[in-house]
Amino acid sequence: MKKLGYIPFLLILALACKEKVAVDPLEATAGPAAADGVIVHEEYTGEEPTTPEETEYYKPVPPVVKPNVSFSKPPSDAIVLFNGDNLDNWISSRDSTAAKWIVNDDGSMTVSNKTGDIQTVQNFGSIQLHLEWKSPKEIQGKGQSRGNSGVFLNGLYEVQVLDNNDNDTYVNGQVASIYKQHVPLAMASVPTGEWNSYDIIYHAPEFNEAGQKIKSGTVTVLHNGILVQDHVEIKGTTAYIGWPKNPAHGKGPLKLQDHGDNSRVSYRNIWVREL
């Protein structure tokens, strides 16, 4: 997908020089807890960034781990959202009309360029999600314009889909990142054009009656069976520019992104279990 208030001055210098820093620059800094239990992320206070580059960083780079991929059938209590037959469980995110992506003969679906994101008809809260995706074997573009899509939990929080093989980008926007919030623990992609799997455990945030967040959501991600996000805190919406926002919400759709640059990402075997 398409993103610091106060942080220590020395860390700003380290980022400017692109030196390795020992901590995630977007991790929350210590601060007094609000008396009413409302969660405030101190790093997202102060003057908000106005360009995407201000919330991108490039080091430390996650290590590369070679996956050993095998896929299993959905469990008996799973809600199957796509099994290769049709897009009946999906609608356009733009106008709620029928999803316009391409259903392929091999049981997958592919983004139809510039037709827009698609989302599930059904809304979900906390879920276990399994899906498989691949970037096109024919390499086209670079950086964020190569095999770019995304999985949006609750329609708001993105787990990045990207072809990062021999294709560097900002590490908090690379494959399997929680976009602009958490760098993955490893880069676990299979070769370009082969099928990847994501297994995601998502716990939705909680809000008080005033619409303020009192418990952050969390995400765990296994990329090709390798733990890459370990119960990390969702700090808000995964914005391209500016701070994460925390609008109060209940259940929402699972959304898949059309990046609009002919990225040609395909998906298959999508199912969820409600938690």
C-alpha positions in Angstrom: 0.0 0.0 0.0 0.5 3.4 -0.2 2.0 6.7 6.5 6.8 11.4 14.1 5.7 13.9 16.8 8.4 13.7 19.3 11.3 11.1 19.1 14.8 11.6 20.5 17.0 14.0 18.6 19.8 11.4 18.2 17.4 9.0 16.6 16.4 11.6 14.1 20.1 12.1 13.2 20.5 8.3 12.8 17.5 8.1 10.5 18.7 11.0 8.4 22.1 9.4 8.0 20.4 6.0 7.3 22.4 4.4 10.1 21.2 1.2 11.7 19.0 1.9 14.8 18.4 -0.7 17.5 14.7 0.0 17.9 11.7 0.4 15.7 11.4 4.2 15.2 7.6 3.9 15.3 7.5 2.0 18.6 5.7 3.9 21.3 7.9 6.0 23.6 7.3 5.8 27.3 4.7 8.2 28.7 2.2 8.5 31.5 -0.9 6.4 31.0 -4.1 8.4 30.7 -6.2 8.3 33.9 -9.3 7.2 32.0 -7.5 4.3 30.3 -7.6 5.9 26.8 -4.6 4.8 24.8 -2.4 7.5 23.4 0.6 6.8 21.2 3.0 9.6 22.1 5.0 9.2 18.9 2.0 10.2 16.9 1.5 13.5 18.6 2.8 16.9 17.6 2.9 18.2 14.1 1.7 15.5 11.7 3.8 14.6 8.6 2.6 15.9 5.3 4.7 13.7 3.0 4.9 9.9 2.8 8.7 9.9 3.1 8.6 11.2 6.7 7.2 7.9 7.9 9.4 5.6 5.8 12.6 4.0 7.1 15.1 1.6 5.5 17.1 0.0 8.4 17.4 -2.4 10.1 16.6 -4.7 7.2 14.9 -8.0 8.2 16.9 -11.2 7.6 15.9 -13.5 4.7 14.4 -16.9 5.8 13.8 -19.7 3.3 10.2 -21.1 3.7 9.2 -24.7 3.1 5.6 -24.2 1.8 2.7 -26.6 2.2 -1.0 -25.8 2.1 -3.9 -27.5 3.9 -7.6 -27.5 3.5 -9.8 -25.2 5.5 -10.9 -26.5 9.0 -14.4 -27.7 9.4 -15.7 -24.5 11.1 -14.1 -22.1 8.5 -16.1 -19.6 6.5 -14.8 -20.0 3.0 -14.6 -16.6 1.3 -13.0 -17.8 -2.0 -12.6 -21.3 -3.3 -12.0 -20.5 -6.9 -15.5 -20.8 -8.3 -16.9 -17.2 -8.1 -16.8 -13.8 -6.4 -20.2 -14.1 -4.8 -18.8 -13.3 -1.3 -17.1 -10.1 -2.6 -18.2 -6.6 -3.7 -16.6 -3.5 -4.9 -15.3 -1.2 -2.1 -16.1 1.8 -4.3 -19.8 1.3 -4.7 -20.9 -2.1 -3.3 -21.6 -3.4 -6.8 -20.4 -6.9 -7.9 -16.6 -7.4 -7.6 -14.9 -6.9 -11.0 -11.7 -8.9 -10.5 -10.8 -11.8 -12.7 -11.6 -15.4 -11.8 -9.0 -17.8 -13.3 -9.3 -21.4 -14.5 -6.7 -22.5 -11.9 -9.0 -21.5 -9.0 -7.4 -18.2 -8.3 -8.5 -14.6 -8.8 -6.4 -11.7 -10.1 -6.7 -8.0 -9.5 -8.4 -6.3 -12.5 -6.3 -3.2 -12.8 -7.9 0.1 -11.7 -11.3 -1.5 -11.0 -10.8 -0.8 -7.3 -10.5 -2.7 -4.1 -12.8 -5.5 -3.3 -14.2 -6.5 0.1 -16.3 -9.2 1.7 -20.0 -9.0 1.8 -19.9 -10.2 5.4 -18.4 -8.2 8.2 -16.0 -9.6 10.8 -14.4 -8.7 14.1 -11.6 -10.8 15.5 -10.6 -13.6 13.1 -8.1 -16.3 12.1 -7.5 -15.7 8.4 -5.8 -17.9 5.8 -5.1 -16.8 2.2 -2.6 -17.5 -0.5 -1.2 -14.9 -2.9 1.3 -14.6 -5.7 2.9 -11.8 -7.7 3.1 -12.2 -11.5 6.1 -14.2 -12.7 6.8 -11.5 -15.3 8.5 -8.7 -13.4 7.3 -5.2 -14.0 8.0 -2.1 -12.0 10.1 -1.6 -8.9 9.8 -0.6 -5.2 6.2 -0.2 -4.2 5.0 -0.7 -7.8 6.0 -4.4 -8.1 3.3 -6.9 -7.2 1.7 -4.6 -4.7 -1.6 -5.3 -3.0 -2.7 -5.6 0.6 -5.0 -7.4 3.0 -7.0 -4.9 5.1 -8.3 -6.3 8.4 -11.6 -4.7 9.5 -11.2 -2.8 6.2 -8.7 -0.5 8.0 -5.5 -2.2 9.0 -3.2 -3.4 6.2 -0.9 -6.4 6.0 1.3 -5.6 3.0 1.5 -7.8 -0.1 4.5 -7.0 -2.2 7.1 -8.7 -4.5 10.2 -7.8 -2.5 12.5 -10.3 -4.2 15.6 -8.4 -5.3 13.4 -5.3 -4.9 14.3 -3.0 -1.9 11.8 -0.6 -0.4 11.3 1.1 3.0 11.2 -1.8 5.5 8.0 -0.7 7.3 6.3 -1.0 3.9 7.9 -4.3 2.7 6.1 -7.6 2.3 4.3 -8.8 5.5 4.7 -5.5 7.2 1.9 -4.0 9.2 2.0 -1.0 6.8 4.0 1.9 8.2 3.8 0.5 11.7 5.7 -2.8 12.1 8.6 -4.2 10.2 8.4 -8.0 9.7 10.8 -10.2 11.7 11.9 -11.8 8.5 11.5 -11.7 4.8 10.0 -15.1 4.0 8.8 -14.8 0.4 9.0 -17.7 -2.1 10.4 -17.0 -5.6 8.5 -14.4 -7.7 5.5 -16.0 -9.4 5.1 -18.8 -6.8 2.3 -19.0 -4.2 2.8 -17.4 -0.8 0.6 -18.0 2.2 -0.5 -15.7 5.0 -2.0 -17.0 8.3 -3.2 -14.1 10.3 -4.6 -13.9 13.8 -6.4 -10.5 14.3 -7.9 -9.3 17.5 -10.0 -6.2 17.0 -9.5 -3.0 19.1 -12.0 -1.9 21.7 -13.6 1.5 22.3 -15.4 3.2 25.1 -18.8 4.9 24.9 -17.2 8.1 23.8 -15.6 6.4 20.9 -12.0 6.5 22.3 -9.7 3.5 22.0 -9.3 1.7 25.3 -7.7 -1.5 24.0 -5.5 -1.8 20.9 -6.0 -4.4 18.3 -3.3 -7.0 17.7 -2.0 -8.9 14.7 0.1 -12.1 14.4 1.2 -13.1 10.9 2.9 -16.3 9.7 4.3 -15.8 6.2 4.7 -19.2 4.5 4.6 -20.8 8.0 7.3 -18.4 9.4 6.4 -16.0 12.2 6.9 -12.5 11.0 4.6 -10.5 13.2 4.4 -11.6 16.8 1.2 -10.3 18.4 2.0 -6.7 17.5 -0.1 -3.7 18.5 -2.2 -2.0 15.9 -1.7 1.7 16.5 -4.4 2.8 14.2 -5.2 3.0 10.5 -2.3 2.2 8.2 -2.0 5.6 6.5 0.2 6.3 3.5 0.6 9.9 4.7 0.3 11.1 8.3 -0.5 9.5 11.6 -2.6 6.4 12.2 -6.1 7.4 13.2 -8.4 5.5 15.6 -12.0 5.9 14.6 -14.4 3.9 16.7 -15.8 0.9 14.8 -17.3 -2.5 15.2 -17.1 -5.3 12.8 -16.0 -4.6 9.2 -15.1 -6.3 5.9 -11.9 -8.0 4.9 -10.6 -5.9 2.0 -8.1 -6.7 -0.8 -6.3 -3.9 -2.5 -6.1 -2.9 -6.2 -2.9 -0.8 -6.1 -3.8 0.7 -9.5 -0.4 0.2 -11.1 -1.0 -3.1 -13.0 0.5 -5.1 -10.2 -1.5 -8.2 -11.2 -1.5 -9.9 -7.8 -3.5 -13.1 -7.6 -5.3 -14.7 -4.6 -6.7 -18.2 -3.8 -7.9 -20.3 -0.8 -9.3 -17.6 1.4 -11.1 -18.6 4.6 -11.7 -17.2 8.1 -12.6 -18.5 11.5 -14.4 -16.0 13.8 -12.7 -15.7 17.2 
